[in-house]
Amino acid sequence: MGTTTQLETVPEPKYWHLKTVLSEALDSEFSVGEILPNERDLAARFGVARATLRQALEQLELEGRLQRRRGVGTTVAPPRVGVAVGTEQHAWPGAAGDDWQTVDCAAAVPPAAVADALGADREQPVHTVRRSRMTHGQPVAAELLYIPEASVPELSAIDTPSGAARARAVLRELQRLELESRENAVELGSARADDAKELDRLPGAPVLVVTTRYLAGGRAAAVSVATYRADTCRLTFGDSGTVEIHEGPERRAS
């Protein structure tokens, strides 16, 4: 990356045009996993302020072209992997075919928005199951599943030790209910410190937050808040109501 390239005056924001120029450079000059030059050198090459460069890099990260890695720097991202998000429309979390791995379970007061979605008292602790998901050896999602005690009334403290074993016991009890329907919502967010650590991202990295409300007996029996790496996942919705992540188009690597 040697010569200086000045940007022409364009109607769209300068960082947006720079994003296009950078994307073309990624295709022609870099391989997957290669580390980009530092911000000072890139800004000098394209004749822009570092603030403009950062905006363009953030957009490319959001689109899955770049990854920011702890202790490494900014690298060219591999193509998005294909994984299924969620299960069949009428299956509980933890049912057969569920690819999530249970990590832990604790009683904790949920966020106010989750308590409202459950129709529960905001100060009332609920079973909070933490799960994770791996694809091709890399973490792609972290989930918190909130389950009120009323949804698992037969759960016995004697039969439910701590950690992953307790989480599995809570999910088994939840599956005793007859699932009526599921409601999904997806929004773009930024990784909190705990999610970023679990997903091997930097805090503030773009993520996709999938919130699912499970209905049984005319009420919300559980709420799932799953955080997916936006640099890895592309979400599409099928007629069945399931959400899938499809592999993105191939990118040239030279």
C-alpha positions, 0 to 999 in steps of 0.5 A: 500500500504505497502511493497516496490516493486522494478522495474526490468530492462526492455527494455521500459522506466522505467516510462512506466513500472511503469505505468503498475504496477500502473494501476494494483494497481488501479484495485486491491487496489483502488475504483473510486474516492479514493485519491492516496497517496502522490508522496513521498510515492508512489515513495518510494513504487515503488523505483523510483525517483519522476520525474519518478513517475510523468511521469507515473501519467501523462500518466495514467491521459492522458489515463483516469485512474486518475484525478487531482482535485483542492484542492483534489489531484489525484483520481481514475477516473470513466469510460469515459462517452458516449456523441456524439461530433458534430451534423449530417454532414449537421447541423449547430451549434445550430440546433435541437438536438444540446446538447451544451449550449450557454454561451456568445457572443462577437466581438473579433479578432480570433487567427491567425490560426482561421483567416487563416482557415476562410480566413479572415483578421487577424485583423478583429473582428468576432462574438465569441460564447462561448458554453459549454457541460455537461454530467451526471452533469459534464462539458466535453467540452468548445467551441469557435465558430468563425463566420465572420460578412459576414456569418450573414449579416442580424444580427441586433444590435437592435435585439441582446442583450448581452450574451447568447441571442446574441449568440443564435441570431448569431446562428439563422442567421448562420442557414440561410445559406446552409451548404455544408460540414464540415471538422474535425480535432482532436489533443491532447493538454493541457488545457489553464487556461480559459478552465481548469477553465470551465472544472474543471481541472488543467491548463495543464491537457490533452485535446482533441481539435476538430476543425471543419470548416463549409463550405457554398457558397464555403467558410468557414462560421464558425470555431469551436474549441471545447476542450474536457476533455481527461480523460473523452472522447474517440473519434471514427469516424463513416462512417457518418462523425460524431464524437462520444465519447463511454463509456470505458470498465468497471474497477474493483473497490474494 
